[in-house]
Amino acid sequence: MKLETYTITTIISILSSVGFGMLVVALLNRKKTKAETMLANAQTQFAGIETYSTMLNDLRSQINMQGDQIKNQAEQILILQKKENQYVKIIRGNQVREQEYINRIKQLEEKLQVAEDLLKEYQLKIQTQ
């Protein structure tokens, strides 16, 4: 073989090695770029999830606070209903007493009218005598 053949063979093998190496590097860089893109997307999604998680926790806190307020209002309503029942009983008792007083006043007015009529009769008798 000639020197040129060895040289060409060496050059071809070197170029083939370099070409194969470049091909491997290009494939690996492509996979690396794809992985970095996926990582960036995952980080963006994670940030969004953290934001929504924070918002959800805030909403839960607000719901719990409103639930406590509703419980307190329900307790206040029950207390007010008990007081109302007591006041209704008092009012009914006062209405019964008022009716008794009205009846008693009517009786006393009737007796007073009878007494006034008797007084007038006695005055007439005294004047006629």
Order of alpha helices (4+ residues) and beta strands (2+ residues): alpha
